[in-house]
């Protein structure tokens, strides 16, 4: 097994294929993550501010997230008119899944902002949109980060499922490994997928800490 793995990785063509599939996996996982966050923020804000819409938005998000991903990958091309192997199918489907997963955490994160802070911002002349961007959203980042981390791992995992309908990414290693069968490509795909998930999670944590310097300052004060 070890010898086969060494031979596989020592081949320049195999390494080129791995890098190409890794790049595809990163694109197919992270573009929907960013798009899903951008979609979930206004939806969560709307659910927070318009109480009679909350149940409908949260209920719809819950239903969307329960739809099996493979079924969406198969049905989406017939709905939007793309080819069955088009990367757009994966990007659109995972964007919807990400947004559906994050709507409720966005609502909870915004509601975790202390009322006296929003009242003070309003008294200082902040209008609704400016208060949201400059006060509420930065303070909600800490509560929202954990949900975004979960969504990133979910996306990285679901991209592999897209290989069943001919999309790129590391899932192709699983498909080829099962078809041949090849006991080398499957563990390589698993290891690269796990490492990618860990790296993205680490980057999200670093990003969260850089966006919330007051969190470190608060812990330093408490520790002293």
C-alpha positions in Angstrom: 0.0 0.0 0.0 2.8 2.4 1.0 4.8 1.6 -2.1 1.7 2.1 -4.4 1.1 5.4 -2.7 4.7 6.5 -3.2 4.6 5.5 -6.9 1.3 7.3 -7.4 2.5 10.6 -5.8 5.9 10.4 -7.6 4.2 10.6 -11.0 4.2 14.2 -12.3 1.0 13.6 -14.2 -0.7 12.3 -11.1 0.5 15.4 -9.1 -0.8 17.7 -11.8 -4.2 16.0 -11.7 -4.3 16.2 -7.9 -3.6 19.9 -8.0 -6.2 20.5 -10.7 -8.8 18.6 -8.7 -7.9 20.3 -5.5 -8.2 23.7 -7.2 -11.6 22.7 -8.5 -12.7 21.6 -5.1 -11.6 24.8 -3.5 -13.6 26.8 -6.1 -16.7 24.7 -5.8 -16.7 24.8 -2.0 -15.6 28.4 -1.2 -17.5 30.4 -3.9 -20.8 29.1 -2.6 -19.7 29.7 0.9 -19.1 33.4 0.2 -22.3 33.7 -1.9 -24.3 31.9 0.7 -23.1 34.2 3.5 -23.9 37.2 1.3 -27.4 35.8 0.8 -28.0 34.7 4.4 -27.2 38.1 5.9 -30.0 40.1 4.3 -32.4 37.2 4.8 -31.5 36.9 8.4 -31.8 40.7 8.9 -35.2 40.6 7.3 -36.3 37.7 9.5 -35.1 39.6 12.6 -36.8 42.9 11.8 -40.1 41.6 10.2 -41.5 39.3 12.8 -44.4 38.0 10.7 -41.9 36.8 8.0 -39.6 35.0 10.5 -41.5 31.7 10.6 -41.8 31.6 6.9 -38.1 32.3 6.2 -36.8 30.0 8.8 -39.2 27.3 7.8 -38.3 27.6 4.2 -34.6 27.5 5.0 -35.1 24.4 7.1 -36.9 22.6 4.2 -34.3 23.6 1.7 -31.5 22.2 3.8 -33.3 18.8 4.2 -33.4 18.2 0.4 -30.8 15.6 -0.5 -27.9 17.2 -2.3 -27.7 14.5 -5.0 -31.3 15.1 -5.9 -30.6 18.8 -6.3 -27.5 18.2 -8.4 -29.6 16.0 -10.7 -32.7 18.2 -10.9 -31.1 21.7 -11.1 -29.8 21.4 -14.7 -33.4 20.9 -15.9 -34.6 23.9 -14.0 -31.9 26.4 -14.9 -30.9 25.0 -18.3 -27.3 24.1 -17.6 -25.5 20.9 -18.6 -25.5 18.1 -16.1 -21.8 18.3 -15.6 -21.6 22.1 -15.4 -19.9 23.5 -12.2 -22.7 26.1 -12.0 -25.0 23.3 -10.7 -22.7 22.7 -7.7 -22.1 26.4 -7.1 -25.8 27.3 -7.1 -26.9 24.3 -5.1 -24.3 24.8 -2.4 -25.1 28.5 -2.3 -28.7 27.6 -1.5 -27.6 25.1 1.1 -25.2 27.6 2.8 -27.8 30.3 2.9 -30.4 27.9 4.3 -28.0 26.7 7.0 -27.0 30.3 8.0 -30.3 32.2 8.1 -31.2 31.1 11.6 -27.6 31.7 13.0 -27.7 35.2 11.5 -31.0 35.9 13.3 -29.6 34.6 16.6 -26.3 36.4 16.1 -28.0 39.8 15.4 -30.3 39.3 18.4 -27.3 38.6 20.6 -26.2 42.2 20.2 -27.1 44.1 23.4 -30.1 46.3 23.1 -28.4 49.2 24.8 -25.7 49.2 22.1 -28.2 49.6 19.3 -30.2 52.2 21.2 -27.0 54.2 21.8 -26.0 53.9 18.1 -29.5 55.2 17.1 -29.2 58.1 19.6 -25.8 58.9 17.9 -27.6 59.3 14.6 -27.0 55.9 13.0 -29.7 55.0 10.6 -30.9 51.4 10.2 -28.6 50.3 7.4 -25.5 52.1 8.8 -26.2 50.8 12.3 -26.4 47.3 10.9 -23.1 47.5 9.0 -21.1 49.5 11.5 -22.4 48.3 14.8 -24.7 45.2 14.8 -22.9 43.1 12.2 -19.4 43.5 13.7 -20.7 42.6 17.1 -22.5 39.6 15.7 -19.4 38.2 13.9 -18.3 36.1 16.9 -21.7 34.4 17.2 -21.9 33.9 13.5 -18.4 32.5 12.9 -19.1 29.1 14.3 -22.0 28.6 11.9 -19.9 29.7 9.0 -17.2 27.2 10.0 -19.8 24.4 10.0 -21.0 25.6 6.5 -17.5 25.5 5.2 -17.0 21.9 6.3 -20.4 21.0 4.9 -19.6 22.5 1.5 -16.2 20.8 1.3 -17.9 17.5 2.0 -20.9 18.0 -0.4 -18.6 18.9 -3.3 -17.4 15.3 -3.3 -21.0 14.1 -3.8 -21.1 16.2 -7.0 -18.6 13.8 -8.6 -21.5 11.4 -9.0 -23.0 13.7 -11.6 -19.7 14.4 -13.3 -18.4 17.6 -11.6 -14.8 18.1 -10.7 -13.1 18.2 -7.4 -11.5 15.6 -5.1 -14.6 13.5 -5.4 -13.3 12.3 -8.8 -10.6 10.4 -6.8 -13.3 8.4 -5.0 -15.1 7.7 -8.2 -12.0 6.5 -10.1 -10.9 4.5 -7.0 -14.2 2.6 -6.8 -14.5 2.0 -10.5 -11.1 0.4 -11.0 -10.8 -0.4 -7.9 -7.8 1.6 -6.8 -6.9 1.6 -3.1 -4.5 4.5 -3.5 -6.7 7.3 -4.9 -9.5 6.8 -2.3 -7.2 7.5 0.8 -5.5 10.3 -1.1 -8.8 11.9 -1.7 -9.9 11.5 1.9 -6.7 13.0 3.3 -6.8 16.0 0.9 -10.4 16.6 1.7 -9.8 16.5 5.5 -6.7 18.7 5.2 -8.6 21.2 3.0 -11.4 21.4 5.6 -8.9 21.9 8.4 -7.1 24.7 6.5 -10.3 26.5 5.6 -11.4 26.2 9.3 -8.1 27.6 10.4 -8.3 30.6 8.0 -11.9 31.3 9.3 -10.7 31.4 12.8 -7.8 33.7 11.9 -10.2 35.9 10.0 -12.6 36.0 13.0 -9.8 37.0 15.3 -8.6 39.8 13.0 -12.2 41.1 12.6 -12.9 41.1 16.3 -9.8 42.6 18.1 -12.0 43.7 21.0 -12.5 40.1 21.9 -8.8 39.6 22.6 -8.7 42.9 24.4 -11.6 41.9 26.6 -10.0 38.5 27.5 -6.7 40.3 28.3 -8.5 42.7 30.7 -10.3 39.8 32.3 -7.1 37.8 32.6 -5.2 40.7 34.2 
